[in-house]
Amino acid sequence: KNNYATAARTSQLNDTAMYFFDNVSKYIEPDYVPSDADVLRVRIRATGIEEAEFKFDKDVFKVVDVGGQRSERRKWLHCFDSVTTVLFCASLSGYDQTLREDSNVNRMDEAMILFEEMVN
């Protein structure tokens, strides 16, 4: 925990790691049950393409999570056939972080470049 600031930058720790470090004692309890806050802070790096469908009244919405890693982007092209809406999400915490794949590239800058490429 004392080395979190340095380790977060060099080891690519998730931004929620400090929350889990601060609460580690409760996770070893035999009767531990994850709280809503615990569940909301869990992050699993997405690889591949995940799809989910939601029905609202008579409409069906298909949500596709294409993951953000550079290595996954080549798989995206077919996901954009007949798309009517794109919801682009970028992490605000990326302003002072670098990519896993390239430690010389800022995550926020990369997200802005990717967004520009998608909409043009």
PEKA-V406232 format. One record per pair of residues at least 12 apart in sequence whose ideal C-beta (glycine too) atoms are under 6 Angstrom apart, sorted by the first residue. I is the first residue (numbers start at 1). GAP is how many residues later the second one is. D is the distance in Angstrom with one decimal. If there is no record, write none. Layout:
# PEKA-V406232
{{I/GAP/D} {I/GAP/D}}
This chain:
# PEKA-V406232
{{1/20/4.5} {4/14/5.7} {12/88/5.1} {14/29/5.0} {15/78/4.4} {16/25/4.1} {19/22/5.2} {46/19/5.9} {46/21/3.8} {47/20/5.7} {49/17/5.5} {50/15/4.3} {51/13/5.2} {64/15/5.2} {66/13/5.8} {70/31/5.0} {88/27/5.3} {90/21/3.7} {94/13/3.1} {94/14/4.4} {95/13/4.6}}
